[in-house]
Amino acid sequence: MSAANVTFYERVEDALQDKKLHAALNLATTRFVTLRAKGFDSLPEADALRDHGRYIRAHTLAHLDRYLAQFAEAVERLGGHICWAETPEEANRYVVELAQARGVKTVVKSKSMISEELEINHELEAAGVRVVETDLGEYIIQLAQEKPSHIIAPVIHKSRQQIVELFREKLNATEADLADVPSMTALARRLLRADFLQADMGISGVNFGVAETGSICLVTNEGNGRLTTTTPRIHVAMMGMERLVPTIEDLGVMLQLLARSATGQKLSVYSNIITGPRRGEEAGTRGGEEETLSPNRQSKIVNRKSVEPDGPDELHIIILDNGRSKVLGSEMAEILYCIRCGACLNICPVYQQIGGHAYGSVYPGPVGAVLTPGLFGLGPWTELPHASSLCGACREVCPIRIDIPRMLLKLRDESTRAGQAPAWLKLGIGLYRFAVVRPGLYRLGGSLAGRATRLLAKNGWISKLPGPVAAWTDTRDFPAFAPKSFSQQWQEERGRNSHS
């Protein structure tokens, strides 16, 4: 993945001028924040559950090699196929070649951040395969030829009226079709139903893989996820290598945290647990050897010899690295705890103002500001760690308590040490460092700066700063320095007290 030709600051400037974007973001993020708070208020021992969720994620990543091997073995024993993909090229090649070998003409997709990361749609379409997004938000994004702007709500940046105009233009929708939201949804459902029935392949993401059973879990609020994964004869599931939990019990913890953090629900409408493809009696053995389960697990793990008459003929699970192993071995490893709930985006004052597209990455918001440089290198993404006020709200709402501010500061430090800071900032910090260890020079500099800002100020505020710091006053005023420093006022106060 590479940064777009337009710079981050240019994208931000465009976003800040977009009043329709601000209205849509304010409406959606305010609603999500409120629903999340209500959702956790209704959860008994919510803090203890969050702590347990953090433990599960930390434990899983600390033993990821073992759980990946266990998961892959269970999938293959059930008749599924595993593709280990180190790069996007390897993952895309596997899917395209599979589609070509099976004569696939149409692919239906459920919402998947990994598929956006891989840009698999482009690769399949280049090979002559028609790809249809079936999540309503993703369907709208595909019609608009845009990218998602949010992890769980890809069309959060659009108003209803914008979608009305899009449906009118792209779908030839009638006024009856556009009368209200249910009518618009019904139109999309009618159009998509034919695609589900004729599709040869379904592609989905994976919210969680369960190591002990080889199951994959997909969490959605629309029925398209089940149709995508069961109706076509081939199901391809794309999973980041970190998206595992050890047991079904651990999955239960994650589902409670995910739904409440994302939308405030106790559980999402559809929590789909898929364990292997369609299979018969013989599917429980591999190479003539039967699996032996310990007595305490036999009642908990699906009977792998059972007949499964439903689902696709083939299940292919792509386990993607794409920089994750590099992140796992770094100080940024904690970002891989993320369960993609989107809570940090909704609460972030920066995201609330600029939306997801300004970040230029498939992963926006606070989590993206750490994950994107981690996966794809800091060089092209050096601005993202600075897209934060460091208020700590993201850490407070994260269901796994990921310390995003710590990692943002670390990335800022790495950027500075790599010499990627602007020349004016490096000069300014150098002068400050020189002065701050020389008390007399520091006091003189403070006095001169105070006089200069008061000369520029009107009623105590500066509306236009000079040079590179003018970006501050493009959006807000800057306060003039006080006539006396805190140290001066402190000394005067001590002097008055000593004479009283």
Order of alpha helices (4+ residues) and beta strands (2+ residues): alpha-alpha-alpha-alpha-beta-alpha-beta-alpha-alpha-beta-alpha-alpha-alpha-beta-beta-beta-alpha-beta-beta-alpha-beta-beta-beta-alpha-beta-alpha-alpha-alpha-alpha-alpha-alpha-alpha-alpha-beta-alpha-beta-alpha
